[in-house]
Amino acid sequence: MPPPDRKPLSSNIRALDHKDAKILAQTGRLPSKNAPASSPVPPPAPSSAPESPGPSLARKRHLHSFFSNFRQRCAALPRPVRLMGRGARALIPLIPISLFFSEHVLQIMWVKGPSMTPYLNEDYDQMQTKSDMVLVNMWSMHRLLPWKDKRRLERGMVVTFRSPGNSSHVAVKRVIGLPGDRITTREPCMKATQIVPYNHVWLEGDAEDPGRSMDSNTYGPVSISLISGRVIGVLTPRMRWLDWTKWESGHVDDAGPDSQLGPNYRQEVRDRVLKDAVKLEKPPDF
């Protein structure tokens, strides 16, 4: 018999065999006493693998690493090469701006040949190698705003246009006749007179000799759609602004005692134009 001062062992104490010890180590719980000995041990839940980043995040990381490597390589280049790269980076955005400006606002052109002498290329007879550099206003000749069209042509304007005889050539001539005018032609035109049709103008050079200018006397009236700009000034060799508004009165700009553009400049040309000989009406819009 046990001594009277000892307490009996608690009934909660269990002796574990190797299977129960394994279950306790894996799950942290003891199997119940009523559970069958052959019950399968649930496998531990597999640890979830870290999710891969999405395509956008991977693309950003790839671009970031690419630009980082690119900067490091650029930093290793010689200083003159790096300065040239910075200058090119500053000039590249100006290319589309300059193209838009030259096509729709202002353009610089060189006038070659004797067709507009002596108004342009004043010294052509003495030095046939010189050419005037002129400034062409392209803004008024393009319909940038569909609700506001300010394109207009007047007699005396010096305009640039695609030559009907050679579409790759941009010519410079003066507007002599507007739609509805009757023009007394010059050589080599086969007709004695010519009526300017609707949406067309009659263009001629300022040279007295008709053989020195290929103009409407050669290829007829020119469609307004071929006109691209209006010459507003000469930049070199003698800078001056051109005023076409005084052409019909004969008092052209820069006319003086020593100028080749004396009073009644090209009076014989204006006498060949019968203004508004035919009343033309704009067709209705359908």
C-alpha positions as CSV (number, residue, x, y, z in Angstrom):
1,M,0.0,0.0,0.0
2,P,1.2,3.5,-0.8
3,P,2.0,5.8,2.1
4,P,-1.0,7.8,3.3
5,D,0.6,11.3,2.6
6,R,1.0,10.6,-1.2
7,K,-1.6,11.7,-3.7
8,P,-2.6,9.5,-6.5
9,L,-1.4,10.3,-10.0
10,S,-3.7,12.5,-12.2
11,S,-5.7,10.7,-14.8
12,N,-4.8,13.5,-17.4
13,I,-1.3,12.1,-17.7
14,R,-0.9,9.9,-20.7
15,A,2.0,7.8,-22.0
16,L,2.6,8.6,-25.7
17,D,3.8,6.2,-28.2
18,H,5.9,7.2,-31.2
19,K,2.8,7.8,-33.5
20,D,1.1,10.1,-31.0
21,A,4.4,12.0,-30.4
22,K,4.7,12.5,-34.2
23,I,1.2,13.8,-34.4
24,L,1.9,16.2,-31.5
25,A,5.1,17.5,-33.1
26,Q,3.3,18.1,-36.5
27,T,0.0,19.5,-35.4
28,G,0.6,20.7,-31.9
29,R,-2.4,18.8,-30.6
30,L,-2.9,15.4,-29.0
31,P,-5.1,12.9,-30.7
32,S,-8.3,12.1,-28.9
33,K,-8.4,8.9,-26.8
34,N,-11.4,7.6,-28.8
35,A,-9.7,8.2,-32.2
36,P,-8.6,5.0,-33.9
37,A,-4.9,4.3,-34.0
38,S,-4.8,4.0,-37.7
39,S,-6.3,7.4,-38.5
40,P,-4.2,9.2,-41.2
41,V,-2.3,12.2,-40.1
42,P,-3.3,15.3,-42.1
43,P,-0.4,16.6,-44.1
44,P,0.8,20.1,-43.2
45,A,-0.5,22.9,-45.5
46,P,2.1,23.9,-48.0
47,S,3.5,27.3,-47.6
48,S,2.2,29.7,-50.3
49,A,4.9,30.9,-52.7
50,P,5.3,34.7,-53.2
51,E,3.2,36.0,-56.1
52,S,5.1,37.2,-59.1
53,P,4.7,40.9,-59.9
54,G,2.2,41.9,-62.6
55,P,3.2,42.7,-66.2
56,S,3.0,46.5,-65.7
57,L,5.3,46.4,-62.6
58,A,7.7,44.1,-64.4
59,R,7.8,46.4,-67.4
60,K,8.4,49.4,-65.1
61,R,11.3,47.6,-63.4
62,H,12.7,46.7,-66.8
63,L,12.5,50.3,-68.1
64,H,14.0,51.6,-64.9
65,S,17.0,49.2,-65.1
66,F,17.4,50.0,-68.8
67,F,17.5,53.8,-68.2
68,S,19.8,53.4,-65.2
69,N,22.3,51.4,-67.3
70,F,21.9,53.9,-70.2
71,R,22.7,56.9,-67.8
72,Q,25.7,55.0,-66.5
73,R,27.0,54.4,-70.0
74,C,26.4,58.0,-71.0
75,A,28.3,59.3,-67.9
76,A,31.3,57.3,-69.1
77,L,31.4,59.0,-72.5
78,P,33.8,61.9,-73.1
79,R,32.6,65.4,-72.2
80,P,32.3,66.8,-75.8
81,V,30.1,63.8,-76.7
82,R,27.9,64.4,-73.7
83,L,27.6,68.1,-74.6
84,M,26.6,67.2,-78.2
85,G,24.0,64.9,-76.8
86,R,22.5,67.5,-74.6
87,G,22.4,70.0,-77.5
88,A,20.6,67.5,-79.7
89,R,18.1,66.7,-77.0
90,A,17.3,70.4,-76.8
91,L,17.0,70.9,-80.6
92,I,15.0,67.8,-81.5
93,P,11.7,69.3,-80.2
94,L,12.3,72.4,-82.4
95,I,12.1,70.4,-85.6
96,P,8.3,69.9,-85.8
97,I,7.8,73.5,-84.6
98,S,10.0,74.8,-87.4
99,L,8.3,72.6,-90.0
100,F,4.9,73.9,-88.9
101,F,6.1,77.5,-88.9
102,S,7.6,77.3,-92.4
103,E,4.5,75.5,-93.8
104,H,1.7,77.7,-92.3
105,V,3.2,81.0,-91.0
106,L,6.3,82.4,-92.7
107,Q,8.7,80.9,-95.2
108,I,12.0,82.1,-96.7
109,M,12.6,81.6,-100.4
110,W,15.1,82.6,-103.1
111,V,13.9,84.2,-106.3
112,K,15.9,83.1,-109.3
113,G,15.7,84.2,-112.9
114,P,14.7,87.4,-114.7
115,S,11.0,87.0,-114.7
116,M,10.3,89.5,-111.9
117,T,13.0,92.1,-112.8
118,P,13.4,94.9,-111.9
119,Y,10.9,94.6,-109.0
120,L,12.8,91.6,-107.7
121,N,16.4,90.7,-108.6
122,E,17.2,94.3,-109.3
123,D,20.8,93.7,-110.4
124,Y,20.1,90.7,-112.5
125,D,21.1,92.4,-115.8
126,Q,24.5,93.4,-114.3
127,M,25.2,90.3,-112.1
128,Q,23.1,87.3,-113.0
129,T,24.4,85.3,-110.1
130,K,22.6,87.2,-107.4
131,S,19.2,86.1,-106.1
132,D,16.8,87.9,-103.8
133,M,15.9,86.3,-100.5
134,V,12.2,87.0,-99.9
135,L,9.9,86.5,-97.0
136,V,6.6,84.7,-97.8
137,N,3.5,85.0,-95.7
138,M,1.9,81.5,-95.6
139,W,-0.7,82.1,-92.9
140,S,-3.3,84.0,-95.0
141,M,-3.1,81.4,-97.7
142,H,-4.1,78.4,-95.5
143,R,-7.5,77.8,-94.0
144,L,-6.4,76.9,-90.5
145,L,-9.7,77.9,-88.9
146,P,-12.7,76.3,-90.7
147,W,-15.1,79.0,-89.5
148,K,-12.9,81.9,-90.4
149,D,-11.3,82.1,-93.9
150,K,-9.4,85.3,-94.6
151,R,-7.8,84.2,-97.8
152,R,-8.1,86.8,-100.5
153,L,-6.2,87.8,-103.6
154,E,-5.9,91.3,-105.2
155,R,-4.4,92.7,-108.3
156,G,-0.8,93.6,-107.8
157,M,0.0,90.9,-105.2
158,V,3.2,89.0,-105.7
159,V,2.4,85.4,-104.9
160,T,4.1,82.0,-104.8
161,F,2.4,79.0,-106.4
162,R,3.0,75.5,-107.9
163,S,3.7,76.0,-111.5
164,P,1.2,74.2,-113.8
165,G,4.0,73.4,-116.2
166,N,6.2,71.8,-113.5
167,S,4.5,70.8,-110.3
168,S,7.9,70.4,-108.5
169,H,8.7,74.0,-109.2
170,V,7.5,76.9,-106.9
171,A,7.2,80.1,-109.0
172,V,6.9,83.8,-108.1
173,K,4.6,86.0,-110.2
174,R,2.3,89.0,-109.9
175,V,-1.5,88.8,-109.9
176,I,-2.7,90.7,-113.0
177,G,-6.3,89.6,-113.4
178,L,-9.0,88.3,-111.1
179,P,-12.0,86.1,-112.0
180,G,-14.2,87.9,-114.5
181,D,-11.4,90.1,-115.9
182,R,-10.7,90.1,-119.7
183,I,-6.9,90.0,-120.3
184,T,-5.2,91.1,-123.5
185,T,-2.6,88.4,-123.8
186,R,1.1,88.5,-124.8
187,E,3.3,86.0,-126.6
188,P,3.3,83.0,-126.7
189,C,-0.5,82.8,-125.9
190,M,-2.5,81.8,-129.0
191,K,-5.6,83.8,-128.0
192,A,-5.8,87.6,-128.4
193,T,-7.9,87.9,-125.2
194,Q,-8.6,85.6,-122.3
195,I,-11.3,85.8,-119.7
196,V,-10.2,84.6,-116.3
197,P,-12.6,81.9,-115.1
198,Y,-14.0,81.5,-111.6
199,N,-11.5,80.3,-108.9
200,H,-8.6,81.3,-111.2
201,V,-6.2,84.2,-111.5
202,W,-4.0,85.5,-114.3
203,L,-0.3,85.7,-113.2
204,E,2.5,87.4,-115.1
205,G,6.1,88.4,-114.4
206,D,7.3,92.0,-114.3
207,A,9.8,91.7,-117.0
208,E,9.0,93.8,-120.1
209,D,10.2,91.0,-122.5
210,P,7.5,88.3,-122.5
211,G,10.2,85.8,-123.5
212,R,11.9,86.2,-120.1
213,S,8.9,85.0,-118.1
214,M,6.9,81.7,-118.2
215,D,3.5,82.7,-116.8
216,S,-0.2,82.6,-117.7
217,N,0.6,83.5,-121.3
218,T,2.2,80.1,-121.5
219,Y,0.0,77.8,-119.3
220,G,-3.2,79.9,-119.0
221,P,-5.1,81.0,-115.8
222,V,-3.8,79.5,-112.6
223,S,-6.2,77.8,-110.1
224,I,-6.3,79.5,-106.7
225,S,-5.7,76.1,-105.0
226,L,-2.1,76.2,-106.4
227,I,-1.3,79.5,-104.7
228,S,0.7,78.9,-101.4
229,G,1.7,82.3,-100.1
230,R,2.3,86.0,-100.7
231,V,5.7,87.7,-100.8
232,I,5.7,90.5,-98.2
233,G,9.4,91.6,-98.2
234,V,12.9,91.2,-99.4
235,L,15.6,90.2,-96.9
236,T,18.7,90.4,-98.9
237,P,20.7,91.9,-100.7
238,R,18.7,95.0,-100.0
239,M,16.1,94.7,-97.2
240,R,12.7,96.3,-97.9
241,W,9.0,95.7,-97.4
242,L,6.8,95.2,-100.5
243,D,3.5,97.1,-100.7
244,W,1.2,95.6,-103.3
245,T,-1.7,98.1,-102.6
246,K,-0.1,100.8,-104.7
247,W,0.5,98.7,-107.8
248,E,-2.8,99.7,-109.6
249,S,-2.1,103.4,-109.1
250,G,1.5,103.0,-110.4
251,H,3.2,104.4,-107.3
252,V,5.1,101.3,-106.2
253,D,7.2,101.2,-103.1
254,D,10.7,102.6,-103.1
255,A,10.1,104.6,-106.3
256,G,12.5,107.6,-106.7
257,P,14.6,109.5,-109.2
258,D,17.3,106.8,-109.1
259,S,15.1,103.8,-108.9
260,Q,14.2,101.5,-111.7
261,L,10.6,101.6,-110.5
262,G,9.6,105.0,-111.7
263,P,6.1,106.5,-111.7
264,N,3.4,104.7,-113.6
265,Y,5.2,101.4,-113.1
266,R,4.0,98.8,-115.6
267,Q,1.3,101.1,-117.0
268,E,1.2,99.0,-120.2
269,V,0.4,95.9,-118.1
270,R,-2.5,97.5,-116.3
271,D,-3.9,98.8,-119.6
272,R,-4.2,95.2,-120.8
273,V,-6.7,94.3,-118.0
274,L,-10.4,95.0,-118.4
275,K,-11.7,94.8,-114.9
276,D,-15.0,92.9,-114.2
277,A,-15.7,92.4,-117.9
278,V,-17.8,89.4,-117.0
279,K,-20.0,89.4,-113.9
280,L,-19.4,86.1,-112.2
281,E,-21.6,84.9,-109.4
282,K,-20.5,82.4,-106.8
283,P,-22.4,79.1,-107.3
284,P,-24.7,78.2,-104.4
285,D,-23.6,75.8,-101.8
286,F,-25.5,72.5,-101.9
